[in-house]
Amino acid sequence: QVQLVESGGGLVQPGGSLRLSCAASGTIFNIFSLAHMSWYRQAPGKQRELVATITRTTSINYADSVKGRFTISRDNVKRTVDLQMNSVKPEDTAVYYCNAEIASRGYWGEGTLVTVSS
């Protein structure tokens, strides 16, 4: 069974930090190092948007709205991908989803809620 499980969401004050983690399991992820991994988010009433991507060659891209504040990283041994969120803003409030593209298929986690509020 293929699974992506996000963790680390919660309530954080503006200007604070939070670290999200996504753990991959399942036979397909025996080749996790070949996966193209991303974090997406969906705010209430809005479409899901790409936040950050890290490819199998560790090429990284960020949405303009998070550049300089968020950092994506991966650990191919642990089969995890993390999103370090610093200097968070109320507009970062959303459900954050982990996405994997591997062997011509896409997989999604169920999401973790991040709420930025004082």
N, C-alpha and C positions, 0 to 999 in steps of 0.2 A: 504494500500500500504506500502510495506516494503522499508525503505530508510536508507542508511548510508550516511551522508554528512560530508565530510572532510572540514576543514578550517585551516587557519593559515600559509599556504605556502607563499613563496615570495623569494626575493633576500636577502642574508645575506653574510657578509664578512667572510672569513676564521677566525676561532677562536671565532666567534660570537655564539649567541644562537637564537633559534626559538622554538616556542611551537605549535604543531599541535593538533587539536581537532577533534573528530569524534562524531557526534550526531546520535543516533539511533531513528527511529520512525516507527510506524506500530504495529499492534496488537500483532504480535509475540514477540515484545520486551516488552510486559507487563511482561515477565519473563526474562528481560535483565540480571538479576543477575545470570541466569543459562548459559549465553552465554560465550563462549570461544572467547576472542577478541584478534586480532593481528593487527600489522602494517607490511605491505610489502612495498617494493619499487622496481621501475624499472628504471634503468638508460638507456640512449639512446644506442641502439644496444645490450643491455644485457637482460638476462632473469629476470623475477620478482623473488625477493628473500625475505625471511622472515627477518624482522628486530627485532621484539619483540613480545612476547606473554604474556598475562595475563589471567589465567584461572578463572573459576567461584569460585575457592577456593583461588584466588589471588596468585597462584604459578606463578612465572615470569621467563622467559628465554629471553636471548638476543643473537643476532648474535655476533660472536667474534669481528667483525669489529666495533661494536658500544658499547661494554661493557665498563663501566666506563664513558661514555659520554652521553648516552641516558637513559631516564627513562620513563617507561610506567606506567600509573596509570588509575584507573577507578572510576567512581562515579555512583553507581547503582541507586541512586535516580534521578539524572539528565539524566541517560542513556547515559553517555559519556565515551569515552576513550581518553586519552591524550598521546602525546609523547613529552617529553621535550628533546630538542636536544641542547647540549652544546659542546663547542670546535669543531664546525663543520669544516669539511674538504672539499676541492673541490670534492673529490670522494663520498661525501654524496649527490651530485646533482642527483636528480631523481624525478619521480612522486611517491608520497607516497599514498598508498591505505590502507583503513581501511577494515578489514575482520571480519565477525562474523560467528561463527559456533553455531547453536542453533537448537534443535529439529531435529537433523540429516540432517540439510541443511546448506549450506554456502551462505553468502551474501557479496557483495562487494560494496564499494563506487566508485565514479567516479574518485577519486584521486585529489591530490593537489600538485602543482609543487614547489619543493624546489631547488633553484639555489644558490650554494655557489661559490662566485666569488668576487674578489677585483676590 
